[in-house]
Amino acid sequence: MLNKVPEVTIYFWIIKILCTTVGETAADYLNETLHFGLINTSYIMSVLLIAVLFFQFRARRYVPSIYWLAVVLISVVGTLITDNLTDRLGVPLETSTIVFSIILAVTFAVWFAIERTLSMHSIVTIRREAFYWLAILFTFALGTAAGDLSAEKFNLGYLTSVFIFAALIAFVTVVHFGFKAYLGAEHKRMSSNAVLAFWLAYILTRPLGASIGDYLSQSRSDGGLGLGTVVTSAIFLTSIFVCVMYLALTKKDVTAVVTQTSE
């Protein structure tokens, strides 16, 4: 197969943050505004995710519309996993943050032990793609728990949480490019530093997006702007659609290097 995921460009990170924001607001919209409840919302979104992942796995190359729809849905499902643990089962946010951190670390460890790489540029087999989506699911669950822990349990507020996670992402970016310049041209693309920086940023964009979503949608009395989940979700879904259509037409996020391998 060709590489099944997009090139990591500025477009990738913009859409990723938009998707994480939608994951937070859409879950709240279905659960609270439409009164589906956590269980029904979880069932519906899980079925939709499985259906989209079926087409994603069947594709032999990266297809922007399918890939990013899967990211949006897995963002919602990841949010719902944490919400079910917190709201229905009473699991403390500190516990779920630690547990998901461990599960994600184990996922990466097993993935690397079997495939010897965690690179975004190597998703060219069904097995690697399975590890990839499993890791993404846990990053969303972990990010939801960490974002809620920061904004609500520690009472830092949504806007403060936005700045905290944005600062952490900026720190990871600066360190990454510092190492990139130090290592030299031959290591710029596939170094372990680049892989580590990517996954750290991927994890941190989840609580960043969730905090942005909560800040925009929650009422002013709760520290938000009061736009509501409907308006916030509509704004970000429209933005995602425009960005994905642009990438589908321009192919600016198609990986330049094609790697072929057998399972």
N, C-alpha and C positions, 0 to 999 in steps of 0.2 A: 504494500500500500504506500501511497504518498503520505507525507506527514499530515496527521489528522487535526492538527491544531494551528491557530494563526501565528504569524510572526509576532514577536513581542515588540510592538511599536507604541508610540504615544496614543494611537487609536485604541490599542488593546486595553491600556489602563483606563482611558476615559470610559469605554463601554463597560469595563469590569466594575468600576465604581458606580456607574448608572445602574447596573444589574443588582449590585448589592443593596443599593437604596430601594429599588423596587422590591427586592426580596423581603425587606422589612415592612414596607408600607402595604404591599399586596397581601401579605399574611395577616396583618392587622385588619385590612379592609374586609377580607373574606370571613375572618373569625369574628370580628366585632361589629362592623357596620352591617354586613349582610346576615349576621347571626348564624353562620354555619356551625360555629363551635370548633374547637381545636381538633377534635377527633374527625369530624366530617371533612374539614378543610385539609387535614393531613392525608386522608384517604384520596380525596379528589386530586390534590396536587401530586401525590406520589404516583397515581395511575398515569397522569399526564406526563410526568417525568420519565416513567418507564417507557411510555409510548415514543417519546421524542428520542430517548437514548437508543431505542431499537433502530430508528432510522439513522442515528448518528453512527452506530456501530456497523450498520450495513453499508454506509458510504465508504468509498475507497479513497477519498481525498477530503480535504477541508472544505466544507460548505458553510459559509458565514451564517445564513439564516438558521440552519439546523443547529450549528454549534452554539450560537448565542441564545437561541431559544432554550437549549438545554441548560445553559448557565443561569438564565433567569429562573427557570423552574427549580434547579438544584439549589439556587439561593433561597427560594421560598421554602423548599423542603428542609434545608438546613436550619432555617429560622424556626420552623415548626417543631423540629426535633428538640431544640433547646427550650422552646416555649412549653412543650408538653412536659418535659422534665421539670421545669420550674413551676408552672402554673397548676398542672394536674397532679404531679407526683411529689411536689414540694422539695425537689432537690435544690440545695443552695447553689447560687451562681458560682461561688468559689469552688465548690465540688465539681460542677459540670465543666468549668474552665480547666481545671487540673486534669480531669478524666479525658476530655477531648484532646488536650495537649499530649497526653500519653498515647492515646489511640492514634493520633496523627503521626507521632514520632515512630510508633510501631509500624504503621503503614509505610512510611518512608523507608524504614529499616528493611522491611521485607521486600519492598519494591527494589531497593538497591542491591540487596543480597542476591536476588534472582536475576535482575536485568543489568546490574553494574552501572546504571545511569539513572538519573532523575531529570534529565534534560528535556526541555520543551521541544527540542529539535529532533527527538528520537521516538515520538509517538507514532510508530509505523507498524505495530502489530496489535492484535486484539488484546493480548495480555497486558501490554504496556498501557493501552488505552483504558482498560479496566482499572488498573492501579491509578491512573491519572484522575479518572472521575471519582473514584473512591476517596482519594486524597482531597479533591476539591469539595466533596460533600462534607468532610470533617473540618476543612478550613472554614466553611460557612457556619457550621454548628459551633465551632470554637470561637469564631469572630463574633457571633451573636451573643454568646455567653460573656465574652470579654467586654464587649461594648455595653451590654446591660449592667455588668458588674461595675464598670467605670462610671457610667452616667447615673444609674439609679441606686445601686447598693452603696457606692462610695459617695453618692450625692454630689458628684462633680458637675452634673448638668450636661445637656446634649452638646451645647456649643463648645464648652471646655473640652469635652471628649473629642470633638472634631479636631480641635487644635492639637491635642495630645497625640492622637493617632497620625495626623498629618505630619507632625514633627518627627515621629518615629520613622515614618516612611521616608521623609527627607534625609534623616540620619543614615538609614540603610542605603539610600541612593548615593549619598556623598561618599560613604565608605566603599561602596561597590566601584564607583568610578575612580576613587583613589587607588584601589588595588588594581583596577584595570590599566591605569596609566603606569603603575609600578611594574606589573608583570610583563608588559610588552605586547606587541601586535599579535604574536602567535597564540596568545592565550585569551584574546579579547572575546571570542565567540563562545567557546565551549568550556571555559575554565570552571572549576568547582565553585569559585567565588561567584560567578555569574548565576549558577544554578541556585546556590544558597540565597543570594540576594533576591532572585525572582520569587522563590517560595516564601521568604520572609515578607516581601512586599505584598504578595498575594494574600497571605494571612491577615496582614494589617489593613488592607483595603476593605476587608469585610466589616470590622467594627467602625472604620471611617465612614463607609457608606450607610451603615445602620444608624450611626449617630446623626448623619446629615438627614436621613429620612425621618427620624424621630424629631429632630429639631424643626423641620419644615412642617410636619404633619400634626404634631401634638399641640394641645391647646396652650394658650399663653400662660394660663395658671400653672401648667406643668413645665414651663420653661421653653416652650416651642413657639413657632410663629402662627400656629393655628390654621394652616392651609387645609388640613384634613387629609385623610388617606386617599380619597378619590382624586383630588386635584394633584397631589404630589405624585401619585402613581401614574396619572395620565401624562404629566409633564415628562417624567423620566422614561416612560414607555415610548412616548413619541420621539424623544431624543435618541433612544436606543435604535428605534426603527430607522430613523434618518441616517444614523452612523453606519448601521449594518448595510443599508441599501447603497450607501456611498462606497463602502468597502467591496461589496459584491460587484459593483460596476468597475471600480478602479483596480481591484485586486492588489491594493497596497499592503495587505497583510498576509499575502501568500508567501510561504517560505521560499527563499531563493535557492536553497540547497535541497535537492530531492534525495532522500535516502531510501533504499530498498533493502529489505531483509526478509527472511522467512521465519515462521514461528517454530 
